[in-house]
Amino acid sequence: QELEEARRWEGARDVRPLDGNVRRWGGLLLPNKPPYNTGAFRFELTFSPNHPLEPPCATLRTPIYHPSVDLEGRVCQPLTTPVHWEPTTRAIQVLQDLLLQLDSPDPQRVLRPDVARELQERPEEFRRRAEEHARLHAEPR
């Protein structure tokens, strides 16, 4: 049911279980705003055997120049931390939160301090680098 809900959402494409495993979803996120809206970004959502009591883990598989995503694709997403997680939170909400984060980088959600500093102090340079990175790594929309 949650998978069907995610498949119908316009913020993502090709959402499906990976390797037939219903605990691992993959798909493409479609950012709405520059500098990322020129491409699609592959994500993976992994659910624990204790889901929904434990939060899923979102990972970006497409490299992205973003202050909240580290070089391994881990995402600083407070919604999915044990402290903030609510068992009633749906997978679609996790994906919507992730897309919102890509569209609006938050200096408070930082995994790459150098990129966050550049975003705050030299926004034009940040945007240029992020656009170039997206052009090189993102998939076609």
C-alpha positions as CSV (number, residue, x, y, z in Angstrom):
1,Q,0.0,0.0,0.0
2,E,2.8,2.5,0.9
3,L,4.7,1.4,-2.2
4,E,1.7,2.2,-4.4
5,E,1.4,5.6,-2.7
6,A,5.0,6.3,-3.5
7,R,4.6,5.2,-7.1
8,R,1.8,7.6,-7.7
9,W,3.7,10.6,-6.2
10,E,4.9,13.0,-8.9
11,G,8.1,13.8,-7.0
12,A,9.7,10.5,-7.9
13,R,9.8,8.0,-10.8
14,D,10.4,4.3,-11.1
15,V,9.8,3.5,-7.4
16,R,10.1,-0.2,-6.9
17,P,11.5,-3.0,-4.7
18,L,15.2,-3.7,-5.4
19,D,16.1,-7.3,-6.2
20,G,12.5,-8.3,-5.2
21,N,13.1,-7.2,-1.6
22,V,10.1,-5.2,-0.3
23,R,12.4,-3.8,2.5
24,R,14.6,-2.1,-0.1
25,W,13.1,0.4,-2.5
26,G,14.8,2.3,-5.3
27,G,13.8,5.0,-7.6
28,L,14.6,8.5,-8.9
29,L,13.9,11.7,-7.1
30,L,12.9,14.7,-9.3
31,P,13.9,18.0,-7.6
32,N,11.8,21.0,-8.5
33,K,14.3,23.9,-8.0
34,P,17.8,24.8,-9.3
35,P,20.5,23.8,-9.1
36,Y,19.3,20.2,-9.1
37,N,16.1,20.3,-11.2
38,T,17.9,19.5,-14.4
39,G,18.4,15.8,-13.5
40,A,17.0,12.9,-11.6
41,F,18.7,11.5,-8.5
42,R,18.7,7.7,-7.7
43,F,17.7,7.0,-4.1
44,E,17.4,3.9,-1.9
45,L,15.0,3.5,1.0
46,T,15.8,0.6,3.3
47,F,13.3,-0.5,5.9
48,S,14.3,-2.4,9.1
49,P,12.6,-5.6,10.0
50,N,11.0,-3.6,12.9
51,H,9.4,-1.0,10.5
52,P,7.3,1.0,11.3
53,L,8.7,1.0,14.9
54,E,12.1,2.0,13.5
55,P,12.7,4.6,10.8
56,P,13.8,3.7,7.3
57,C,17.2,4.8,6.0
58,A,17.3,7.0,2.9
59,T,20.5,7.0,0.8
60,L,21.2,8.9,-2.4
61,R,23.0,6.7,-4.9
62,T,23.6,9.5,-7.4
63,P,26.5,11.7,-6.3
64,I,25.3,15.2,-5.4
65,Y,27.0,18.4,-4.3
66,H,24.8,19.2,-1.3
67,P,25.5,20.2,2.3
68,S,23.2,17.6,3.8
69,V,24.4,14.6,1.8
70,D,27.8,13.1,2.5
71,L,30.1,11.5,-0.1
72,E,28.6,8.0,0.6
73,G,25.1,9.3,0.0
74,R,24.0,9.4,3.6
75,V,21.5,12.1,4.3
76,C,21.1,14.3,7.3
77,Q,17.3,13.8,7.8
78,P,16.0,14.5,11.3
79,L,12.6,13.0,10.4
80,T,14.2,9.5,10.3
81,T,16.3,9.8,13.5
82,P,15.1,7.7,16.4
83,V,14.4,10.8,18.5
84,H,11.9,12.3,15.9
85,W,10.6,9.1,14.3
86,E,6.9,8.4,14.7
87,P,5.6,4.9,13.7
88,T,2.7,6.6,11.9
89,T,5.1,8.4,9.5
90,R,4.6,7.0,6.0
91,A,7.3,6.2,3.5
92,I,6.0,8.9,1.1
93,Q,6.6,11.5,3.9
94,V,10.2,10.4,4.1
95,L,10.6,10.8,0.4
96,Q,8.8,14.1,0.4
97,D,11.0,15.4,3.2
98,L,14.1,14.2,1.2
99,L,12.9,16.0,-1.9
100,L,12.2,19.2,0.1
101,Q,15.7,19.0,1.5
102,L,17.2,18.8,-2.0
103,D,15.1,21.7,-3.1
104,S,15.9,23.9,-0.1
105,P,19.3,23.1,1.4
106,D,19.2,23.8,5.2
107,P,22.4,25.1,6.9
108,Q,21.2,23.4,10.1
109,R,21.2,19.9,8.4
110,V,24.9,19.6,7.6
111,L,27.0,16.6,6.8
112,R,29.5,18.6,4.7
113,P,30.5,21.7,6.5
114,D,32.7,23.0,3.7
115,V,29.7,22.9,1.2
116,A,27.4,24.5,3.8
117,R,29.9,27.3,4.4
118,E,30.2,27.8,0.6
119,L,26.4,27.9,0.3
120,Q,26.2,30.6,3.0
121,E,29.3,32.7,2.0
122,R,29.5,32.2,-1.8
123,P,26.1,31.2,-3.0
124,E,26.9,31.8,-6.7
125,E,29.9,29.5,-6.5
126,F,27.9,26.9,-4.6
127,R,25.2,27.0,-7.3
128,R,27.7,26.8,-10.1
129,R,29.4,23.7,-8.6
130,A,26.1,22.0,-7.7
131,E,24.8,22.6,-11.3
132,E,28.0,21.2,-12.8
133,H,27.9,18.2,-10.5
134,A,24.3,17.5,-11.4
135,R,25.1,17.8,-15.1
136,L,27.9,15.2,-14.7
137,H,26.2,12.7,-12.4
138,A,22.4,13.1,-12.4
139,E,20.3,10.9,-14.7
140,P,18.0,12.3,-17.4
141,R,14.6,13.3,-16.3
